[in-house]
């Protein structure tokens, strides 16, 4: 599947039922040696376009890719959060 096909899909957290945002607004962490996606970085959705906190979704947390949504299984302990970019 091409990224352009994934970009319009909404990311939904299976554990909470909450929307995490559209996949097209995220960054991908790609392994330079294998070319495989390792994780998805979802920017914060704060007010006034402040992007101070991000959520990292490991690729193995993806459960289903549907026609309109990407389902991820992230319990409250699951997401990796950090401020800024490395």
Secondary structure as GFF3:
##gff-version 3
##sequence-region A 1 86
A	DSSP	alpha_helix	3	6	.	.	.	ID=ss1
A	DSSP	beta_strand	10	13	.	.	.	ID=ss2
A	DSSP	beta_strand	19	22	.	.	.	ID=ss3
A	DSSP	three_ten_helix	23	25	.	.	.	ID=ss4
A	DSSP	beta_strand	27	30	.	.	.	ID=ss5
A	DSSP	beta_strand	37	43	.	.	.	ID=ss6
A	DSSP	three_ten_helix	47	49	.	.	.	ID=ss7
A	DSSP	beta_strand	53	58	.	.	.	ID=ss8
A	DSSP	three_ten_helix	59	61	.	.	.	ID=ss9
A	DSSP	beta_strand	62	65	.	.	.	ID=ss10
A	DSSP	beta_strand	69	72	.	.	.	ID=ss11
A	DSSP	beta_strand	80	83	.	.	.	ID=ss12
###
